[in-house]
Amino acid sequence: MSPALEIRNMTRAEVDELVAWAAREGWNPGLHDADAFWATDPDAFIAADLDDELIGGGAITSYDGDFGFMGFFIVRPEYRGRGLGNALWHARRDRLLQRLRPDASIGMDGVFTMQDYYAKGGFTFSHRNMRFRTEIPARPVALPEADPAVFPLATVPLDQLLAYDRTCFPAARRTFLQHWIGQPEALALGYRRDGMLRGYGVIRRCGEGCKIGPLFADDAAVAETLYTHLAPFAAGGPLFLDAPENNPAAMALVRRHGMKEVFGCARMYLGPAPDLLHERIFGVTTFELG
């Protein structure tokens, strides 16, 4: 590592700067992502300083030491190609390993062009998560008929939500979900059948349009119902969904709604791949925190 490169924890204000960088890179973060991310793990945000100037950063989120996720890896364009990003990435990986239990895995969503680089750092490819886009008319031809099974997610007991989420995510994330489903400029809906939660989804406003994430459901019919009730929130602008390619029903959903692929990432793991119900994952939560 260059002696002039200092690796340290970020301040809350610097996280806003990192999110602004992400927006300029075209990652289209949510308007209130930084608040939820910071509340989840304020020690996750790592800065790289060169001669006392912030030149890069990233997140190394620990979910109670049980699972880690690396995201938000950015080096300012004028400092790329000098080995600084390499030093920052390895420092982040090593710091995160120290924050986890010895048998915990680390996940990441890396752009395809960097996949070989991350493989050299110990990560193994799992599947592709693809970003899809569609335009939602300002005045939809017809709104979906209200389904009595769909309800505001905030009314479900939190333990029930956590139990369902745990089938689709590698660790419990109580603090994150409390902030995520209650964030401003967002809509969070659940689907109930036989008195049990059978799926849920969140849509939030982003720098450009709106993004659904997560979209978890027992089956394609539940996912379809949740999608059609969430999509009108994006009326008058673009709607994005990050769908996993290893769920054929998720790929069928985006095709059915005429969504076009605009971006993608390789989901990779350092350590064993988590045992998840992939058939329930129709949309991942974020590329930044998993």
C-alpha angles and dihedrals in degrees: 000000000000110000089229094056112093120194114202144143118283126239120236091254090053090055088061088052091051090051089051089053089051090053091052089050088058096250091128101214121197119267092245101029094113093060093053093042094050093047090052097054120347090183091060097081114090126189131202116209125192113195089342093309122118106240104158147001149171146178128261102183120193118200098207090308092293098099135007133206129196117206146133091058105172135157117186109257096243091058098049124112094036100095093256093114090050091054092047094048094051092045090053093048093049093046091051092050088056090053094054137070112266093254096044121118129224123219132197141172106222129183112256094246090061096046095102091048092053090047089058086055091059102268122135124209117249107168143312125273109204127201114223130190137198135167119246112208117239088233109031115214089234133359118224115266109258110262115210089214091066116083141161106284093219089072095062116095107262094231090056091051091048092051092052094044090051090065089061102034128053097236143020112274106184098153094045095050093047089058096036098055093041099046120126120261093025141105123216120190135179133200120222127195127169088359093300133108107253100175146337141202140191128204121191137180116256136185086274117031121308136308130210114218132181109019108175122168141161092236145350094275093056091045091050092051093049092046094051091049093047099043097071088064086074094053112154097022147049124303122207131198126183102212126185114240092213091069107075091192090058090052089050090052095055091046092049090055095045094246117167125218111246106161142000146193136201113240106220135175136208102210127006117346109249119255102244136159093249091179088069095053110092095153130016119230101237139333088228104055102014 
